[in-house]
Amino acid sequence: MSYAIAAALQAAIYARLTEDAALSALVGGAIYDAVPPGPVSGPYVSLGPESVRDASDATGAGAAHDFTLSVISDAAGFAGLKAVAGAVSDALLGSDLVLAQGHLVGLWFLRARARRVEKAQTRRIDLTFRARVAG
């Protein structure tokens, strides 16, 4: 197993999200690897935590990356946020990601969690996906 493909996977995910027309219509360019300092209003997407484990098999080395994409907004209600989360899911699951290193074997949706952030007027949906990579 190697963590060497992690950066290429993240770059491909970020590129796919920023290039998706349906997602851009909902959040514009508000897709962040690192959220800018200060208050950010409106819905936005943030790349989040990642957990990686060995997924090597008889055909070669590989890794399973479980990663979280967060959809966050200060708008009231969850309806708009769920539309953005759906667009994120559609953008990733409806395409083949091309990695600069290694290759994507498969990409799956694992789970989502919608919640209000305590003591704030913020709503958040965390989407967790699994990517199996080899290379």
C-alpha positions in Angstrom: 0.0 0.0 0.0 1.1 3.5 -0.6 -0.3 7.0 0.2 1.4 8.3 -2.9 -1.9 8.6 -4.9 -3.7 10.7 -2.3 -2.7 14.1 -3.7 -3.6 13.0 -7.3 -7.0 11.7 -6.1 -7.8 15.0 -4.2 -6.8 17.1 -7.2 -9.1 15.0 -9.5 -12.0 15.4 -7.1 -11.5 19.1 -6.8 -11.2 19.5 -10.5 -14.3 17.5 -11.2 -16.3 19.5 -8.7 -15.2 22.9 -10.0 -15.9 21.9 -13.6 -19.4 20.6 -13.0 -22.0 23.0 -14.4 -24.9 22.0 -12.2 -22.9 22.4 -9.0 -21.4 25.7 -10.2 -25.0 27.0 -10.8 -25.7 26.3 -7.1 -22.5 27.5 -5.4 -20.6 29.4 -8.1 -16.9 29.0 -7.4 -17.4 28.3 -3.7 -15.6 25.0 -3.6 -12.7 25.0 -1.2 -9.8 22.8 -0.3 -9.2 25.3 2.5 -12.0 27.6 3.5 -10.8 31.3 3.3 -10.4 33.2 6.5 -13.3 35.2 7.8 -17.0 34.7 7.4 -18.1 32.8 4.2 -21.8 33.2 3.3 -24.0 31.2 1.1 -23.7 27.6 0.4 -20.2 26.2 -0.2 -18.4 22.9 -0.5 -15.3 22.1 1.5 -13.0 19.1 1.0 -12.6 17.5 4.4 -11.0 14.6 6.3 -9.8 11.4 4.7 -9.0 8.0 6.0 -6.9 5.5 4.0 -6.3 1.8 4.3 -4.5 -0.8 2.3 -6.5 -2.4 -0.5 -3.8 -4.3 -2.3 -4.7 -7.6 -3.9 -3.1 -10.2 -6.1 -3.1 -7.8 -9.0 -1.1 -5.1 -7.3 -0.9 -2.3 -4.7 -3.9 -0.3 -4.0 -5.6 1.8 -1.3 -9.2 2.6 -0.2 -9.7 6.3 0.5 -12.8 7.2 2.6 -13.1 11.0 2.2 -15.7 13.6 3.4 -17.0 16.5 1.4 -19.0 19.0 3.5 -21.8 21.2 2.2 -22.2 24.2 4.4 -24.6 27.2 4.5 -25.9 29.9 6.7 -29.3 29.9 4.9 -32.4 28.7 6.8 -33.6 25.2 6.2 -32.0 22.1 4.6 -33.7 22.1 1.2 -31.2 24.2 -0.7 -28.3 22.4 1.1 -29.7 19.1 0.0 -29.8 20.2 -3.6 -26.1 21.2 -3.4 -25.3 17.8 -1.8 -27.1 16.0 -4.5 -25.2 17.9 -7.2 -21.9 17.0 -5.4 -22.9 13.4 -5.4 -24.0 13.4 -9.1 -20.8 15.2 -10.2 -18.6 12.6 -8.6 -20.6 9.4 -9.2 -21.5 10.3 -12.8 -17.9 10.6 -14.1 -14.6 8.9 -14.5 -12.0 10.7 -12.5 -8.6 10.9 -14.3 -5.7 10.9 -11.8 -2.3 12.4 -12.6 -0.8 9.3 -10.8 -2.3 5.9 -10.6 -5.9 5.2 -11.5 -9.3 5.1 -10.0 -10.7 1.5 -9.7 -14.1 2.6 -8.3 -15.9 5.4 -6.4 -18.9 4.8 -4.2 -21.2 6.9 -1.9 -21.1 5.6 1.7 -23.2 7.9 3.8 -24.4 11.4 4.6 -25.1 13.3 7.8 -27.2 16.5 7.9 -27.1 18.6 11.0 -27.3 22.1 12.5 -24.0 23.3 13.8 -24.4 24.1 17.5 -24.8 27.7 18.6 -24.7 28.9 15.0 -27.2 29.6 12.3 -25.2 27.1 10.1 -26.4 23.9 8.5 -24.0 21.2 7.3 -24.2 18.0 5.3 -21.2 15.8 5.4 -21.0 13.3 2.5 -18.6 10.4 2.8 -17.4 8.6 -0.3 -15.0 5.7 -0.9 -12.5 5.7 -3.7 -10.5 2.6 -4.5 -7.2 3.5 -6.3 -4.3 1.5 -7.7 -1.1 2.3 -9.3 
